[in-house]
């Protein structure tokens, strides 16, 4: 099974993706990690990315898809993958669909972790209070609000794209972690996956 997990910054998306990897054996594919790995491995695509990034430019979609294809074709992705941080735009989603179609695969499920902005901002304020007013430079309400704005601007069209395909399910991300995990497991069960048997 191949799935995409969406969630605003601080929603616990990374935590859930990691738990899914541990439970089902699907590989969590983070575009940032893959770019760094390709550069470290010195692959042709990695060298290309390094040159682009060294020039201070954004890595084009087709190069990112090339990196994802390269990683997805490795044996540990045979059972499926969890796409984390990608796609971010409709063209990227279409490119991902095309890449998977060539391999007779598809995105089977898209899970959105829904969390109120106010809760996320309150969490940041609580962290700052707990640390006695000393927090990471990027861990403050203003920075988070900017990141949330970017997330919704990019993600709203994507959610509609996958909704039209009948693949989108929304889970309440404000529940305790264990309950979110259970809700996600229920969604996967309904989608036809039976656990760690490599089905799907």
Rosetta constraint file for C-alpha pairs under 8 A:
AtomPair CA 1 CA 26 HARMONIC 7.64 0.50
AtomPair CA 1 CA 79 HARMONIC 6.54 0.50
AtomPair CA 1 CA 80 HARMONIC 4.66 0.50
AtomPair CA 1 CA 81 HARMONIC 6.77 0.50
AtomPair CA 1 CA 107 HARMONIC 7.54 0.50
AtomPair CA 1 CA 108 HARMONIC 6.10 0.50
AtomPair CA 1 CA 109 HARMONIC 7.94 0.50
AtomPair CA 1 CA 193 HARMONIC 7.72 0.50
AtomPair CA 1 CA 199 HARMONIC 7.77 0.50
AtomPair CA 1 CA 200 HARMONIC 4.85 0.50
AtomPair CA 2 CA 26 HARMONIC 7.95 0.50
AtomPair CA 2 CA 80 HARMONIC 4.95 0.50
AtomPair CA 2 CA 81 HARMONIC 4.85 0.50
AtomPair CA 2 CA 82 HARMONIC 5.98 0.50
AtomPair CA 2 CA 83 HARMONIC 7.70 0.50
AtomPair CA 2 CA 106 HARMONIC 6.74 0.50
AtomPair CA 2 CA 107 HARMONIC 5.00 0.50
AtomPair CA 2 CA 108 HARMONIC 5.44 0.50
AtomPair CA 2 CA 109 HARMONIC 6.78 0.50
AtomPair CA 3 CA 81 HARMONIC 6.43 0.50
AtomPair CA 3 CA 82 HARMONIC 5.00 0.50
AtomPair CA 3 CA 83 HARMONIC 6.18 0.50
AtomPair CA 3 CA 107 HARMONIC 5.53 0.50
AtomPair CA 3 CA 108 HARMONIC 5.79 0.50
AtomPair CA 3 CA 109 HARMONIC 4.77 0.50
AtomPair CA 3 CA 110 HARMONIC 5.53 0.50
AtomPair CA 3 CA 111 HARMONIC 7.57 0.50
AtomPair CA 4 CA 82 HARMONIC 5.68 0.50
AtomPair CA 4 CA 83 HARMONIC 4.74 0.50
AtomPair CA 4 CA 84 HARMONIC 6.51 0.50
AtomPair CA 4 CA 86 HARMONIC 7.81 0.50
AtomPair CA 4 CA 107 HARMONIC 7.33 0.50
AtomPair CA 4 CA 109 HARMONIC 6.57 0.50
AtomPair CA 4 CA 110 HARMONIC 4.75 0.50
AtomPair CA 4 CA 111 HARMONIC 6.33 0.50
AtomPair CA 5 CA 13 HARMONIC 6.72 0.50
AtomPair CA 5 CA 17 HARMONIC 7.17 0.50
AtomPair CA 5 CA 82 HARMONIC 7.06 0.50
AtomPair CA 5 CA 83 HARMONIC 6.55 0.50
AtomPair CA 5 CA 84 HARMONIC 6.15 0.50
AtomPair CA 5 CA 110 HARMONIC 5.94 0.50
AtomPair CA 5 CA 111 HARMONIC 4.93 0.50
AtomPair CA 5 CA 112 HARMONIC 6.01 0.50
AtomPair CA 5 CA 113 HARMONIC 7.59 0.50
AtomPair CA 6 CA 13 HARMONIC 6.80 0.50
AtomPair CA 6 CA 84 HARMONIC 7.57 0.50
AtomPair CA 6 CA 85 HARMONIC 7.88 0.50
AtomPair CA 6 CA 110 HARMONIC 7.50 0.50
AtomPair CA 6 CA 111 HARMONIC 6.11 0.50
AtomPair CA 6 CA 112 HARMONIC 4.65 0.50
AtomPair CA 6 CA 113 HARMONIC 6.16 0.50
AtomPair CA 7 CA 11 HARMONIC 5.67 0.50
AtomPair CA 7 CA 12 HARMONIC 7.52 0.50
AtomPair CA 7 CA 13 HARMONIC 5.66 0.50
AtomPair CA 7 CA 112 HARMONIC 5.71 0.50
AtomPair CA 7 CA 113 HARMONIC 4.81 0.50
AtomPair CA 7 CA 114 HARMONIC 6.55 0.50
AtomPair CA 7 CA 115 HARMONIC 7.74 0.50
AtomPair CA 8 CA 13 HARMONIC 7.85 0.50
AtomPair CA 8 CA 113 HARMONIC 7.68 0.50
AtomPair CA 8 CA 114 HARMONIC 7.82 0.50
AtomPair CA 8 CA 115 HARMONIC 7.38 0.50
AtomPair CA 8 CA 148 HARMONIC 6.30 0.50
AtomPair CA 8 CA 151 HARMONIC 6.31 0.50
AtomPair CA 8 CA 152 HARMONIC 7.86 0.50
AtomPair CA 9 CA 144 HARMONIC 7.47 0.50
AtomPair CA 9 CA 147 HARMONIC 7.07 0.50
AtomPair CA 9 CA 148 HARMONIC 6.73 0.50
AtomPair CA 9 CA 151 HARMONIC 7.92 0.50
AtomPair CA 10 CA 120 HARMONIC 6.40 0.50
AtomPair CA 11 CA 113 HARMONIC 6.73 0.50
AtomPair CA 11 CA 114 HARMONIC 7.63 0.50
AtomPair CA 11 CA 115 HARMONIC 6.29 0.50
AtomPair CA 11 CA 120 HARMONIC 7.33 0.50
AtomPair CA 11 CA 173 HARMONIC 6.33 0.50
AtomPair CA 11 CA 174 HARMONIC 7.80 0.50
AtomPair CA 12 CA 16 HARMONIC 6.30 0.50
AtomPair CA 12 CA 173 HARMONIC 7.43 0.50
AtomPair CA 12 CA 177 HARMONIC 7.89 0.50
AtomPair CA 13 CA 17 HARMONIC 6.13 0.50
AtomPair CA 13 CA 113 HARMONIC 7.04 0.50
AtomPair CA 14 CA 18 HARMONIC 6.13 0.50
AtomPair CA 14 CA 84 HARMONIC 7.62 0.50
AtomPair CA 15 CA 19 HARMONIC 6.30 0.50
AtomPair CA 16 CA 20 HARMONIC 6.12 0.50
AtomPair CA 16 CA 181 HARMONIC 6.58 0.50
AtomPair CA 17 CA 21 HARMONIC 6.29 0.50
AtomPair CA 17 CA 28 HARMONIC 6.34 0.50
AtomPair CA 17 CA 82 HARMONIC 6.72 0.50
AtomPair CA 17 CA 84 HARMONIC 7.53 0.50
AtomPair CA 18 CA 22 HARMONIC 6.36 0.50
AtomPair CA 18 CA 28 HARMONIC 6.73 0.50
AtomPair CA 19 CA 23 HARMONIC 6.06 0.50
AtomPair CA 19 CA 181 HARMONIC 7.79 0.50
AtomPair CA 20 CA 24 HARMONIC 5.80 0.50
AtomPair CA 20 CA 25 HARMONIC 7.39 0.50
AtomPair CA 20 CA 26 HARMONIC 6.99 0.50
AtomPair CA 21 CA 25 HARMONIC 4.96 0.50
AtomPair CA 21 CA 26 HARMONIC 4.86 0.50
AtomPair CA 21 CA 27 HARMONIC 5.59 0.50
AtomPair CA 21 CA 28 HARMONIC 6.13 0.50
AtomPair CA 21 CA 82 HARMONIC 7.69 0.50
AtomPair CA 22 CA 26 HARMONIC 7.77 0.50
AtomPair CA 23 CA 195 HARMONIC 7.54 0.50
AtomPair CA 23 CA 196 HARMONIC 6.82 0.50
AtomPair CA 24 CA 195 HARMONIC 6.01 0.50
AtomPair CA 24 CA 196 HARMONIC 4.88 0.50
AtomPair CA 24 CA 198 HARMONIC 7.77 0.50
AtomPair CA 25 CA 79 HARMONIC 6.97 0.50
AtomPair CA 25 CA 80 HARMONIC 7.86 0.50
AtomPair CA 25 CA 196 HARMONIC 6.87 0.50
AtomPair CA 26 CA 76 HARMONIC 8.00 0.50
AtomPair CA 26 CA 77 HARMONIC 6.60 0.50
AtomPair CA 26 CA 79 HARMONIC 5.89 0.50
AtomPair CA 26 CA 80 HARMONIC 4.90 0.50
AtomPair CA 26 CA 81 HARMONIC 4.80 0.50
AtomPair CA 26 CA 82 HARMONIC 6.44 0.50
AtomPair CA 27 CA 76 HARMONIC 6.98 0.50
AtomPair CA 27 CA 77 HARMONIC 5.86 0.50
AtomPair CA 27 CA 80 HARMONIC 6.60 0.50
AtomPair CA 27 CA 81 HARMONIC 4.64 0.50
AtomPair CA 27 CA 82 HARMONIC 5.92 0.50
AtomPair CA 28 CA 81 HARMONIC 5.91 0.50
AtomPair CA 28 CA 82 HARMONIC 4.66 0.50
AtomPair CA 28 CA 83 HARMONIC 6.30 0.50
AtomPair CA 28 CA 84 HARMONIC 6.77 0.50
AtomPair CA 29 CA 33 HARMONIC 7.68 0.50
AtomPair CA 29 CA 34 HARMONIC 7.19 0.50
AtomPair CA 29 CA 68 HARMONIC 8.00 0.50
AtomPair CA 29 CA 81 HARMONIC 6.59 0.50
AtomPair CA 29 CA 82 HARMONIC 5.79 0.50
AtomPair CA 29 CA 83 HARMONIC 5.09 0.50
AtomPair CA 29 CA 84 HARMONIC 5.76 0.50
AtomPair CA 30 CA 34 HARMONIC 6.18 0.50
AtomPair CA 30 CA 83 HARMONIC 6.50 0.50
AtomPair CA 30 CA 84 HARMONIC 4.86 0.50
AtomPair CA 30 CA 85 HARMONIC 5.97 0.50
AtomPair CA 30 CA 86 HARMONIC 7.46 0.50
AtomPair CA 31 CA 35 HARMONIC 6.09 0.50
AtomPair CA 31 CA 64 HARMONIC 7.54 0.50
AtomPair CA 31 CA 68 HARMONIC 7.34 0.50
AtomPair CA 31 CA 84 HARMONIC 7.05 0.50
AtomPair CA 31 CA 85 HARMONIC 6.22 0.50
AtomPair CA 31 CA 86 HARMONIC 6.56 0.50
AtomPair CA 32 CA 36 HARMONIC 6.37 0.50
AtomPair CA 32 CA 85 HARMONIC 7.92 0.50
AtomPair CA 33 CA 37 HARMONIC 6.09 0.50
AtomPair CA 34 CA 38 HARMONIC 6.04 0.50
AtomPair CA 34 CA 67 HARMONIC 6.87 0.50
AtomPair CA 34 CA 68 HARMONIC 7.31 0.50
AtomPair CA 34 CA 71 HARMONIC 7.34 0.50
AtomPair CA 35 CA 39 HARMONIC 6.23 0.50
AtomPair CA 35 CA 46 HARMONIC 6.82 0.50
AtomPair CA 35 CA 49 HARMONIC 7.37 0.50
AtomPair CA 35 CA 64 HARMONIC 7.79 0.50
AtomPair CA 35 CA 67 HARMONIC 6.86 0.50
AtomPair CA 36 CA 40 HARMONIC 6.11 0.50
AtomPair CA 36 CA 46 HARMONIC 7.91 0.50
AtomPair CA 37 CA 41 HARMONIC 5.99 0.50
AtomPair CA 37 CA 46 HARMONIC 7.86 0.50
AtomPair CA 38 CA 42 HARMONIC 6.17 0.50
AtomPair CA 38 CA 43 HARMONIC 5.82 0.50
AtomPair CA 38 CA 45 HARMONIC 6.92 0.50
AtomPair CA 38 CA 46 HARMONIC 4.41 0.50
AtomPair CA 38 CA 47 HARMONIC 7.89 0.50
AtomPair CA 38 CA 67 HARMONIC 7.24 0.50
AtomPair CA 39 CA 43 HARMONIC 6.68 0.50
AtomPair CA 39 CA 45 HARMONIC 7.76 0.50
AtomPair CA 39 CA 46 HARMONIC 4.01 0.50
AtomPair CA 39 CA 47 HARMONIC 5.95 0.50
AtomPair CA 39 CA 49 HARMONIC 7.08 0.50
AtomPair CA 39 CA 50 HARMONIC 6.26 0.50
AtomPair CA 40 CA 46 HARMONIC 7.42 0.50
AtomPair CA 41 CA 46 HARMONIC 7.22 0.50
AtomPair CA 42 CA 46 HARMONIC 5.59 0.50
AtomPair CA 42 CA 47 HARMONIC 5.95 0.50
AtomPair CA 43 CA 47 HARMONIC 6.17 0.50
AtomPair CA 44 CA 48 HARMONIC 6.29 0.50
AtomPair CA 45 CA 49 HARMONIC 6.16 0.50
AtomPair CA 45 CA 63 HARMONIC 7.12 0.50
AtomPair CA 45 CA 66 HARMONIC 7.22 0.50
AtomPair CA 45 CA 67 HARMONIC 6.62 0.50
AtomPair CA 46 CA 50 HARMONIC 6.12 0.50
AtomPair CA 46 CA 67 HARMONIC 7.79 0.50
AtomPair CA 47 CA 51 HARMONIC 6.29 0.50
AtomPair CA 48 CA 52 HARMONIC 6.37 0.50
AtomPair CA 49 CA 53 HARMONIC 6.01 0.50
AtomPair CA 49 CA 59 HARMONIC 6.37 0.50
AtomPair CA 49 CA 63 HARMONIC 7.48 0.50
AtomPair CA 50 CA 54 HARMONIC 5.89 0.50
AtomPair CA 51 CA 55 HARMONIC 6.35 0.50
AtomPair CA 52 CA 56 HARMONIC 6.69 0.50
AtomPair CA 52 CA 57 HARMONIC 5.58 0.50
AtomPair CA 52 CA 58 HARMONIC 6.97 0.50
AtomPair CA 52 CA 59 HARMONIC 6.31 0.50
AtomPair CA 53 CA 57 HARMONIC 5.39 0.50
AtomPair CA 53 CA 58 HARMONIC 6.54 0.50
AtomPair CA 53 CA 59 HARMONIC 6.85 0.50
AtomPair CA 59 CA 63 HARMONIC 6.51 0.50
AtomPair CA 59 CA 64 HARMONIC 6.68 0.50
AtomPair CA 60 CA 64 HARMONIC 6.46 0.50
AtomPair CA 61 CA 65 HARMONIC 6.10 0.50
AtomPair CA 61 CA 92 HARMONIC 6.43 0.50
AtomPair CA 62 CA 66 HARMONIC 6.12 0.50
AtomPair CA 62 CA 95 HARMONIC 7.90 0.50
AtomPair CA 63 CA 67 HARMONIC 6.32 0.50
AtomPair CA 64 CA 68 HARMONIC 6.23 0.50
AtomPair CA 65 CA 69 HARMONIC 5.99 0.50
AtomPair CA 65 CA 92 HARMONIC 7.89 0.50
AtomPair CA 65 CA 95 HARMONIC 7.08 0.50
AtomPair CA 65 CA 96 HARMONIC 6.87 0.50
AtomPair CA 65 CA 99 HARMONIC 7.72 0.50
AtomPair CA 66 CA 70 HARMONIC 6.13 0.50
AtomPair CA 67 CA 71 HARMONIC 6.25 0.50
AtomPair CA 68 CA 72 HARMONIC 5.82 0.50
AtomPair CA 69 CA 73 HARMONIC 6.12 0.50
AtomPair CA 69 CA 99 HARMONIC 7.02 0.50
AtomPair CA 70 CA 74 HARMONIC 7.13 0.50
AtomPair CA 71 CA 77 HARMONIC 7.99 0.50
AtomPair CA 72 CA 77 HARMONIC 5.70 0.50
AtomPair CA 72 CA 81 HARMONIC 7.71 0.50
AtomPair CA 73 CA 77 HARMONIC 6.82 0.50
AtomPair CA 73 CA 78 HARMONIC 7.81 0.50
AtomPair CA 74 CA 78 HARMONIC 7.52 0.50
AtomPair CA 77 CA 81 HARMONIC 5.93 0.50
AtomPair CA 79 CA 198 HARMONIC 5.73 0.50
AtomPair CA 79 CA 199 HARMONIC 7.83 0.50
AtomPair CA 79 CA 200 HARMONIC 7.46 0.50
AtomPair CA 80 CA 200 HARMONIC 7.98 0.50
AtomPair CA 83 CA 87 HARMONIC 7.70 0.50
AtomPair CA 86 CA 92 HARMONIC 7.59 0.50
AtomPair CA 86 CA 93 HARMONIC 7.97 0.50
AtomPair CA 87 CA 92 HARMONIC 5.21 0.50
AtomPair CA 87 CA 93 HARMONIC 5.23 0.50
AtomPair CA 87 CA 96 HARMONIC 7.47 0.50
AtomPair CA 88 CA 92 HARMONIC 6.53 0.50
AtomPair CA 88 CA 93 HARMONIC 7.45 0.50
AtomPair CA 88 CA 154 HARMONIC 6.04 0.50
AtomPair CA 88 CA 155 HARMONIC 6.52 0.50
AtomPair CA 88 CA 158 HARMONIC 7.44 0.50
AtomPair CA 89 CA 93 HARMONIC 6.34 0.50
AtomPair CA 89 CA 154 HARMONIC 6.03 0.50
AtomPair CA 89 CA 155 HARMONIC 7.15 0.50
AtomPair CA 89 CA 157 HARMONIC 7.67 0.50
AtomPair CA 89 CA 158 HARMONIC 6.44 0.50
AtomPair CA 90 CA 94 HARMONIC 6.20 0.50
AtomPair CA 90 CA 157 HARMONIC 7.03 0.50
AtomPair CA 90 CA 158 HARMONIC 5.88 0.50
AtomPair CA 90 CA 161 HARMONIC 7.39 0.50
AtomPair CA 91 CA 95 HARMONIC 6.12 0.50
AtomPair CA 92 CA 96 HARMONIC 6.07 0.50
AtomPair CA 93 CA 97 HARMONIC 6.18 0.50
AtomPair CA 93 CA 158 HARMONIC 7.58 0.50
AtomPair CA 94 CA 98 HARMONIC 6.23 0.50
AtomPair CA 95 CA 99 HARMONIC 6.15 0.50
AtomPair CA 96 CA 100 HARMONIC 6.20 0.50
AtomPair CA 97 CA 101 HARMONIC 6.02 0.50
AtomPair CA 97 CA 106 HARMONIC 6.25 0.50
AtomPair CA 97 CA 107 HARMONIC 7.03 0.50
AtomPair CA 98 CA 102 HARMONIC 6.35 0.50
AtomPair CA 99 CA 103 HARMONIC 6.98 0.50
AtomPair CA 100 CA 104 HARMONIC 6.28 0.50
AtomPair CA 100 CA 105 HARMONIC 4.82 0.50
AtomPair CA 100 CA 106 HARMONIC 5.28 0.50
AtomPair CA 100 CA 107 HARMONIC 7.71 0.50
AtomPair CA 101 CA 105 HARMONIC 5.22 0.50
AtomPair CA 101 CA 106 HARMONIC 6.04 0.50
AtomPair CA 108 CA 167 HARMONIC 6.58 0.50
AtomPair CA 108 CA 191 HARMONIC 7.97 0.50
AtomPair CA 109 CA 167 HARMONIC 4.99 0.50
AtomPair CA 109 CA 168 HARMONIC 6.40 0.50
AtomPair CA 109 CA 169 HARMONIC 7.71 0.50
AtomPair CA 109 CA 188 HARMONIC 7.93 0.50
AtomPair CA 109 CA 191 HARMONIC 7.44 0.50
AtomPair CA 110 CA 162 HARMONIC 7.09 0.50
AtomPair CA 110 CA 167 HARMONIC 5.59 0.50
AtomPair CA 110 CA 168 HARMONIC 4.71 0.50
AtomPair CA 110 CA 169 HARMONIC 6.22 0.50
AtomPair CA 111 CA 168 HARMONIC 5.97 0.50
AtomPair CA 111 CA 169 HARMONIC 5.08 0.50
AtomPair CA 111 CA 170 HARMONIC 5.79 0.50
AtomPair CA 111 CA 171 HARMONIC 6.99 0.50
AtomPair CA 111 CA 184 HARMONIC 7.74 0.50
AtomPair CA 112 CA 168 HARMONIC 7.29 0.50
AtomPair CA 112 CA 169 HARMONIC 6.25 0.50
AtomPair CA 112 CA 170 HARMONIC 4.66 0.50
AtomPair CA 112 CA 171 HARMONIC 6.05 0.50
AtomPair CA 113 CA 170 HARMONIC 6.09 0.50
AtomPair CA 113 CA 171 HARMONIC 5.09 0.50
AtomPair CA 113 CA 172 HARMONIC 5.95 0.50
AtomPair CA 113 CA 173 HARMONIC 4.74 0.50
AtomPair CA 114 CA 170 HARMONIC 6.55 0.50
AtomPair CA 114 CA 171 HARMONIC 6.02 0.50
AtomPair CA 114 CA 172 HARMONIC 5.17 0.50
AtomPair CA 114 CA 173 HARMONIC 5.00 0.50
AtomPair CA 114 CA 174 HARMONIC 7.27 0.50
AtomPair CA 115 CA 119 HARMONIC 7.09 0.50
AtomPair CA 115 CA 120 HARMONIC 7.32 0.50
AtomPair CA 115 CA 172 HARMONIC 6.71 0.50
AtomPair CA 115 CA 173 HARMONIC 5.20 0.50
AtomPair CA 115 CA 174 HARMONIC 5.54 0.50
AtomPair CA 116 CA 120 HARMONIC 6.70 0.50
AtomPair CA 116 CA 174 HARMONIC 7.74 0.50
AtomPair CA 117 CA 121 HARMONIC 6.19 0.50
AtomPair CA 117 CA 148 HARMONIC 7.66 0.50
AtomPair CA 118 CA 122 HARMONIC 5.97 0.50
AtomPair CA 119 CA 123 HARMONIC 6.15 0.50
AtomPair CA 120 CA 124 HARMONIC 6.52 0.50
AtomPair CA 121 CA 125 HARMONIC 6.36 0.50
AtomPair CA 121 CA 141 HARMONIC 5.60 0.50
AtomPair CA 121 CA 144 HARMONIC 7.05 0.50
AtomPair CA 121 CA 145 HARMONIC 7.63 0.50
AtomPair CA 122 CA 126 HARMONIC 6.10 0.50
AtomPair CA 123 CA 127 HARMONIC 6.21 0.50
AtomPair CA 124 CA 128 HARMONIC 6.27 0.50
AtomPair CA 124 CA 139 HARMONIC 6.69 0.50
AtomPair CA 124 CA 140 HARMONIC 6.11 0.50
AtomPair CA 124 CA 141 HARMONIC 6.33 0.50
AtomPair CA 125 CA 129 HARMONIC 6.18 0.50
AtomPair CA 125 CA 140 HARMONIC 7.20 0.50
AtomPair CA 125 CA 141 HARMONIC 6.92 0.50
AtomPair CA 126 CA 130 HARMONIC 6.08 0.50
AtomPair CA 127 CA 131 HARMONIC 6.18 0.50
AtomPair CA 127 CA 135 HARMONIC 7.52 0.50
AtomPair CA 128 CA 132 HARMONIC 6.36 0.50
AtomPair CA 128 CA 133 HARMONIC 4.93 0.50
AtomPair CA 128 CA 134 HARMONIC 6.17 0.50
AtomPair CA 128 CA 135 HARMONIC 5.59 0.50
AtomPair CA 128 CA 140 HARMONIC 7.69 0.50
AtomPair CA 129 CA 133 HARMONIC 5.47 0.50
AtomPair CA 131 CA 135 HARMONIC 6.44 0.50
AtomPair CA 135 CA 139 HARMONIC 6.27 0.50
AtomPair CA 135 CA 140 HARMONIC 7.65 0.50
AtomPair CA 136 CA 140 HARMONIC 7.73 0.50
AtomPair CA 138 CA 143 HARMONIC 6.05 0.50
AtomPair CA 138 CA 144 HARMONIC 7.85 0.50
AtomPair CA 139 CA 143 HARMONIC 6.78 0.50
AtomPair CA 139 CA 144 HARMONIC 7.02 0.50
AtomPair CA 140 CA 144 HARMONIC 6.20 0.50
AtomPair CA 141 CA 145 HARMONIC 6.06 0.50
AtomPair CA 142 CA 146 HARMONIC 6.44 0.50
AtomPair CA 143 CA 147 HARMONIC 6.30 0.50
AtomPair CA 144 CA 148 HARMONIC 6.04 0.50
AtomPair CA 145 CA 149 HARMONIC 6.18 0.50
AtomPair CA 146 CA 150 HARMONIC 6.38 0.50
AtomPair CA 147 CA 151 HARMONIC 6.10 0.50
AtomPair CA 148 CA 152 HARMONIC 6.19 0.50
AtomPair CA 149 CA 153 HARMONIC 6.11 0.50
AtomPair CA 150 CA 154 HARMONIC 6.16 0.50
AtomPair CA 151 CA 155 HARMONIC 5.72 0.50
AtomPair CA 152 CA 156 HARMONIC 5.48 0.50
AtomPair CA 153 CA 157 HARMONIC 7.82 0.50
AtomPair CA 154 CA 158 HARMONIC 7.24 0.50
AtomPair CA 155 CA 159 HARMONIC 6.18 0.50
AtomPair CA 156 CA 160 HARMONIC 6.54 0.50
AtomPair CA 157 CA 161 HARMONIC 6.18 0.50
AtomPair CA 158 CA 162 HARMONIC 6.31 0.50
AtomPair CA 159 CA 163 HARMONIC 5.92 0.50
AtomPair CA 159 CA 168 HARMONIC 7.03 0.50
AtomPair CA 160 CA 164 HARMONIC 6.15 0.50
AtomPair CA 161 CA 165 HARMONIC 6.76 0.50
AtomPair CA 162 CA 166 HARMONIC 6.39 0.50
AtomPair CA 162 CA 167 HARMONIC 5.53 0.50
AtomPair CA 162 CA 168 HARMONIC 5.63 0.50
AtomPair CA 163 CA 167 HARMONIC 5.81 0.50
AtomPair CA 163 CA 168 HARMONIC 4.96 0.50
AtomPair CA 169 CA 187 HARMONIC 7.47 0.50
AtomPair CA 171 CA 180 HARMONIC 7.21 0.50
AtomPair CA 171 CA 183 HARMONIC 6.76 0.50
AtomPair CA 171 CA 184 HARMONIC 6.99 0.50
AtomPair CA 172 CA 180 HARMONIC 6.88 0.50
AtomPair CA 173 CA 180 HARMONIC 6.11 0.50
AtomPair CA 174 CA 180 HARMONIC 7.86 0.50
AtomPair CA 175 CA 179 HARMONIC 5.94 0.50
AtomPair CA 175 CA 180 HARMONIC 5.81 0.50
AtomPair CA 176 CA 180 HARMONIC 6.32 0.50
AtomPair CA 177 CA 181 HARMONIC 6.16 0.50
AtomPair CA 178 CA 182 HARMONIC 6.24 0.50
AtomPair CA 179 CA 183 HARMONIC 6.13 0.50
AtomPair CA 180 CA 184 HARMONIC 6.13 0.50
AtomPair CA 181 CA 185 HARMONIC 6.13 0.50
AtomPair CA 182 CA 186 HARMONIC 6.21 0.50
AtomPair CA 183 CA 187 HARMONIC 6.40 0.50
AtomPair CA 184 CA 188 HARMONIC 6.33 0.50
AtomPair CA 185 CA 189 HARMONIC 6.12 0.50
AtomPair CA 186 CA 190 HARMONIC 6.22 0.50
AtomPair CA 187 CA 191 HARMONIC 6.24 0.50
AtomPair CA 188 CA 192 HARMONIC 6.57 0.50
AtomPair CA 188 CA 193 HARMONIC 5.82 0.50
AtomPair CA 189 CA 193 HARMONIC 5.07 0.50
AtomPair CA 189 CA 194 HARMONIC 6.00 0.50
AtomPair CA 189 CA 195 HARMONIC 7.85 0.50
AtomPair CA 192 CA 200 HARMONIC 7.30 0.50
AtomPair CA 193 CA 199 HARMONIC 6.06 0.50
AtomPair CA 193 CA 200 HARMONIC 5.98 0.50
AtomPair CA 194 CA 199 HARMONIC 6.68 0.50
AtomPair CA 195 CA 199 HARMONIC 7.58 0.50
